[in-house]
């Protein structure tokens, strides 16, 4: 099969490769959720939602396998564009799932991790140099200026072929969750706009509980946690009382705890956590804009592990996460041995 090469002008070859992702069988709310997922920073690749009319140009195709019409559209598209890689999305198990399958509730990290695993062959692109970006990429995902080179005719010199961009192999990491969505009765997934609730699926990594009455802080911590391949589940609570209730039904590996909340504050919540035998050693990170020595002493007395200042800065979060995850790995190894 002959292929054309997609070239990006003005982008360093070491920067993430931008891949078009087509969506079939999802409603508008679902598509907006995927677009938000694709905005999470990734190493090696970045993903862009394709306009529905440009699905044939997609590198990867996300298909709702619970939608019969979507399956027919997928088959029709692959009949003429077999190089496109398909990722199945379904609520439950499939009799004959394709190599890439996202099952159950959708999280940003789970979607992105699956996309990172998709192996791509040299991709055929038929966009002309004159095609405006608005016709190639979704307007919801602005990108740097790109130029797409078409297939050269046989009479052209071989030296005039467009330069092929090296393919960056995605890291092999475990799946991990982020923004929460749920399936409706028709099989489509819809985002949860109210404070997220407990998510029952754990893919084998560490589980985190974010306790904060601010949706903005929840989202900030969610996006930061989504960058950690070791995190497989993220739950949310908007008060100390609801956090304690969640902890009674599920064992969390680390907890991010706001100091100032309605009802019992973070200090009292932390104290109650420490009274539970299963949470004696669990890392509890107090998240607060208050960082005075007195506040730190109160946190230590309550039993918190460390502090994280908000608004949460990515560099500070990464440094903290390295320390916490290293400790969790050591504890896991001690249990195994």
C-alpha positions as CSV (number, residue, x, y, z in Angstrom):
1,X,0.0,0.0,0.0
2,X,1.3,3.4,-0.9
3,X,1.2,6.1,1.8
4,X,1.7,9.8,2.0
5,X,3.4,11.6,4.9
6,X,2.0,14.2,7.2
7,X,4.4,17.1,7.8
8,X,4.2,19.8,10.4
9,X,6.0,23.0,9.6
10,X,7.5,25.1,12.4
11,X,7.4,22.2,14.9
12,X,10.5,20.6,16.2
13,X,10.8,16.9,15.4
14,X,11.2,16.1,19.1
15,X,7.9,17.7,20.0
16,X,4.8,15.4,20.5
17,X,3.3,14.1,17.3
18,X,-0.2,15.3,16.6
19,X,-2.7,12.6,15.6
20,X,-6.2,13.0,14.3
21,X,-8.8,11.0,16.2
22,X,-12.2,10.4,14.6
23,X,-15.3,9.8,16.7
24,X,-18.2,7.7,15.5
25,X,-21.4,7.0,17.5
26,X,-21.1,9.6,20.2
27,X,-23.3,12.5,21.1
28,X,-22.2,16.1,21.4
29,X,-21.5,15.8,25.1
30,X,-19.4,12.7,24.6
31,X,-17.4,14.5,21.8
32,X,-16.8,17.4,24.1
33,X,-15.5,15.1,26.8
34,X,-13.1,13.5,24.4
35,X,-11.8,16.9,23.3
36,X,-11.2,17.8,27.0
37,X,-9.4,14.5,27.5
38,X,-7.1,15.3,24.5
39,X,-6.0,18.5,26.2
40,X,-4.1,16.6,28.9
41,X,-0.3,16.8,28.3
42,X,1.2,13.5,27.0
43,X,4.7,12.4,26.3
44,X,5.3,11.5,22.7
45,X,1.9,12.2,21.2
46,X,-0.9,14.7,21.2
47,X,-4.4,14.0,20.0
48,X,-6.8,16.2,18.1
49,X,-10.5,15.6,17.5
50,X,-11.3,15.3,13.8
51,X,-14.3,17.0,12.2
52,X,-16.9,14.3,11.4
53,X,-16.5,15.0,7.7
54,X,-12.8,14.3,8.0
55,X,-12.9,10.9,9.7
56,X,-11.4,9.4,6.6
57,X,-8.2,11.4,7.4
58,X,-8.0,10.1,11.0
59,X,-5.1,8.2,12.3
60,X,-7.3,6.6,15.0
61,X,-11.0,6.0,15.1
62,X,-12.9,5.8,18.4
63,X,-16.1,3.9,17.8
64,X,-19.1,3.3,20.1
65,X,-19.6,-0.4,19.7
66,X,-22.9,-0.3,21.5
67,X,-24.3,1.7,18.6
68,X,-25.3,-0.5,15.6
69,X,-25.3,2.5,13.2
70,X,-21.8,3.4,14.3
71,X,-20.5,-0.1,13.5
72,X,-22.0,0.1,10.0
73,X,-20.4,3.5,9.5
74,X,-17.1,2.2,10.8
75,X,-17.2,-0.8,8.4
76,X,-18.0,1.5,5.4
77,X,-15.1,3.8,6.3
78,X,-12.6,1.0,6.8
79,X,-13.5,-0.6,3.4
80,X,-11.8,2.3,1.7
81,X,-9.4,3.4,4.4
82,X,-8.1,0.2,6.0
83,X,-5.0,1.9,7.5
84,X,-7.1,3.6,10.1
85,X,-6.7,2.0,13.6
86,X,-9.9,1.4,15.5
87,X,-10.4,1.7,19.2
88,X,-13.6,0.1,20.5
89,X,-15.6,1.8,23.2
90,X,-18.3,-0.2,25.0
91,X,-20.1,-0.6,28.3
92,X,-19.4,-4.3,28.6
93,X,-17.5,-7.2,27.1
94,X,-17.4,-7.8,23.4
95,X,-17.6,-11.2,21.7
96,X,-14.8,-10.3,19.2
97,X,-13.1,-7.1,20.5
98,X,-10.5,-5.4,18.3
99,X,-6.9,-5.2,19.7
100,X,-7.7,-1.8,21.3
101,X,-10.8,-1.7,23.6
102,X,-12.0,0.7,26.2
103,X,-14.6,-1.1,28.4
104,X,-16.8,0.4,31.0
105,X,-16.7,3.9,32.4
106,X,-14.5,6.4,30.5
107,X,-11.7,8.3,32.2
108,X,-9.3,10.6,30.5
109,X,-6.3,8.6,31.5
110,X,-7.9,5.3,30.4
111,X,-8.7,6.8,27.0
112,X,-5.3,8.4,26.6
113,X,-3.4,5.3,27.7
114,X,-5.2,3.1,25.2
115,X,-4.6,5.6,22.4
116,X,-0.9,5.7,23.4
117,X,-0.7,1.9,22.8
118,X,-2.1,2.1,19.3
119,X,0.6,1.2,16.8
120,X,0.5,3.2,13.6
121,X,1.8,2.3,10.2
122,X,2.9,5.1,7.8
123,X,-0.3,7.0,7.3
124,X,-2.0,7.9,4.0
125,X,-3.1,11.5,3.9
126,X,-5.0,13.1,1.0
127,X,-5.4,16.6,2.3
128,X,-4.3,19.2,-0.2
129,X,-1.8,22.0,0.7
130,X,-4.6,24.5,0.1
131,X,-7.0,22.9,2.6
132,X,-7.8,25.3,5.5
133,X,-7.1,24.1,9.0
134,X,-10.8,24.5,9.9
135,X,-11.6,21.8,7.4
136,X,-9.0,19.3,8.8
137,X,-9.1,19.8,12.5
138,X,-12.0,20.4,14.9
139,X,-12.4,24.1,15.8
140,X,-12.6,23.0,19.5
141,X,-8.9,22.0,19.4
142,X,-6.7,24.9,18.1
143,X,-3.3,23.8,16.8
144,X,-0.1,25.3,15.4
145,X,-0.1,25.9,11.7
146,X,0.5,22.7,9.7
147,X,1.0,21.9,6.1
148,X,0.0,18.5,4.7
149,X,1.8,17.1,1.7
150,X,0.0,14.8,-0.8
151,X,1.3,11.8,-2.6
152,X,3.9,12.7,-5.3
153,X,3.3,11.3,-8.8
154,X,5.7,8.7,-10.1
155,X,7.3,11.2,-12.4
156,X,8.5,13.4,-9.5
157,X,12.0,13.0,-8.3
158,X,12.5,10.8,-5.2
159,X,14.5,13.6,-3.6
160,X,11.3,15.7,-3.6
161,X,9.4,13.3,-1.3
162,X,8.3,15.0,1.9
163,X,10.3,14.1,4.9
164,X,8.7,11.4,7.1
165,X,8.3,12.3,10.8
166,X,9.8,9.7,13.1
167,X,7.2,7.7,15.0
168,X,7.5,7.9,18.7
169,X,6.7,4.7,20.5
170,X,4.3,5.3,23.4
171,X,5.4,4.3,26.9
172,X,4.0,1.0,28.1
173,X,2.1,2.0,31.1
174,X,-0.9,0.8,33.1
175,X,-4.3,2.3,32.6
176,X,-5.3,5.0,35.0
177,X,-8.5,7.2,35.3
178,X,-9.2,10.9,35.3
179,X,-12.4,12.9,34.4
180,X,-15.4,10.8,35.2
181,X,-18.3,10.0,32.9
182,X,-21.1,7.4,33.0
183,X,-23.1,5.5,30.4
184,X,-26.7,6.4,29.8
185,X,-29.5,3.9,28.8
186,X,-28.7,4.1,25.1
187,X,-25.1,3.1,25.6
188,X,-23.5,6.5,25.1
189,X,-21.3,8.0,27.7
190,X,-22.1,11.3,29.3
191,X,-19.9,13.6,31.4
192,X,-20.8,14.2,35.0
193,X,-21.0,18.0,35.6
194,X,-22.0,17.8,39.3
195,X,-19.3,16.7,41.9
196,X,-18.1,13.3,40.8
197,X,-19.2,10.2,42.7
198,X,-17.4,7.0,43.5
199,X,-16.2,5.1,40.5
200,X,-16.2,1.3,41.0
201,X,-13.7,0.2,38.4
202,X,-10.0,-0.2,39.5
203,X,-7.5,-1.3,36.8
204,X,-4.9,-2.5,39.3
205,X,-2.9,0.7,40.1
206,X,-3.2,3.0,43.1
207,X,-6.5,4.7,44.0
208,X,-6.7,8.3,45.1
209,X,-9.4,10.2,46.9
210,X,-9.7,14.0,46.4
211,X,-11.6,15.8,49.1
212,X,-12.4,19.4,48.3
213,X,-15.6,21.4,48.0
214,X,-14.2,23.4,45.1
215,X,-14.9,21.8,41.6
216,X,-12.0,23.8,40.2
217,X,-9.6,22.3,42.7
218,X,-11.0,18.9,42.1
219,X,-10.5,19.3,38.3
220,X,-6.9,20.7,38.8
221,X,-5.9,17.7,41.0
222,X,-7.7,15.3,38.6
223,X,-5.7,16.6,35.6
224,X,-2.4,16.4,37.5
225,X,-3.2,12.9,38.7
226,X,-4.1,11.9,35.1
227,X,-0.4,12.4,34.2
228,X,0.7,9.6,36.6
229,X,0.5,6.1,35.0
230,X,0.5,4.5,38.5
231,X,-2.9,6.0,39.4
232,X,-5.8,3.9,38.2
233,X,-8.7,5.3,40.0
234,X,-9.7,8.8,41.3
235,X,-12.7,9.4,43.5
236,X,-14.1,12.7,44.8
237,X,-15.8,14.0,47.9
238,X,-16.9,17.5,48.6
239,X,-16.9,17.3,52.4
240,X,-15.1,15.6,55.2
241,X,-18.2,13.6,56.1
242,X,-18.7,12.2,52.6
243,X,-14.9,11.4,52.4
244,X,-15.2,9.3,55.6
245,X,-18.2,7.5,54.2
246,X,-16.4,6.7,51.0
247,X,-13.4,5.4,52.9
248,X,-15.7,3.0,54.8
249,X,-16.6,1.2,51.6
250,X,-13.3,1.4,49.8
251,X,-9.5,1.4,50.6
252,X,-7.7,4.3,49.1
253,X,-3.9,4.4,48.6
254,X,-3.5,8.2,48.9
255,X,-5.8,11.1,49.9
256,X,-5.7,14.8,48.9
257,X,-7.6,16.7,51.7
258,X,-8.7,20.4,51.6
259,X,-8.3,22.2,54.9
260,X,-11.3,24.6,54.8
261,X,-14.6,22.8,54.0
262,X,-18.2,23.0,55.0
263,X,-19.0,20.8,58.0
264,X,-15.9,19.2,59.6
265,X,-12.7,20.8,58.4
266,X,-9.6,19.0,56.9
267,X,-7.8,18.7,60.3
268,X,-10.8,16.9,61.9
269,X,-11.3,14.7,58.8
270,X,-7.6,13.8,58.9
271,X,-7.8,12.9,62.6
272,X,-10.8,10.6,61.9
273,X,-8.9,8.9,59.0
274,X,-6.0,8.2,61.3
275,X,-8.3,6.5,63.8
276,X,-9.1,3.9,61.2
277,X,-6.5,1.0,61.3
278,X,-6.5,0.7,57.5
279,X,-5.5,4.4,57.2
280,X,-2.8,4.6,59.8
281,X,-0.1,4.9,57.2
282,X,-1.9,6.1,54.1
283,X,-0.4,9.3,52.7
284,X,-2.7,12.2,53.4
285,X,-1.8,15.4,51.6
286,X,-3.4,18.6,53.0
287,X,-4.2,21.0,50.2
288,X,-4.5,24.6,51.3
289,X,-3.7,28.2,50.6
290,X,-2.7,28.6,54.2
291,X,1.0,27.6,54.8
292,X,1.8,29.3,58.1
293,X,3.9,27.4,60.6
294,X,0.9,27.2,62.9
295,X,-1.2,25.6,60.1
296,X,1.6,23.1,59.5
297,X,1.7,22.2,63.2
298,X,-2.0,21.7,63.2
299,X,-1.7,19.4,60.2
300,X,1.1,17.4,61.8
301,X,-1.0,17.0,65.0
302,X,-4.0,15.8,62.9
303,X,-1.7,13.3,61.2
304,X,-1.2,14.7,57.7
305,X,1.8,13.5,55.7
306,X,2.6,16.8,53.9
307,X,1.2,19.9,52.5
308,X,0.4,21.0,48.9
309,X,-0.2,24.7,48.3
310,X,-3.1,25.8,46.1
311,X,-3.5,26.8,43.4
312,X,-1.8,23.6,42.6
313,X,1.4,24.1,40.6
314,X,2.4,21.3,38.2
315,X,6.1,21.3,39.2
316,X,5.3,21.2,42.9
317,X,2.8,18.4,42.3
318,X,5.3,16.3,40.3
319,X,7.9,16.6,43.0
320,X,5.4,15.6,45.7
321,X,4.0,12.7,43.6
322,X,7.5,11.2,43.1
323,X,8.0,11.1,46.8
324,X,4.6,9.6,47.6
325,X,4.7,7.0,44.8
326,X,8.2,5.9,45.7
327,X,6.9,5.3,49.3
328,X,3.9,3.4,48.0
329,X,6.1,1.2,45.8
330,X,8.3,0.4,48.8
331,X,5.3,-0.5,50.9
332,X,4.0,-2.7,48.1
333,X,7.3,-4.5,47.8
334,X,7.4,-5.1,51.6
335,X,4.0,-6.7,51.5
336,X,5.0,-9.0,48.6
337,X,8.2,-10.1,50.3
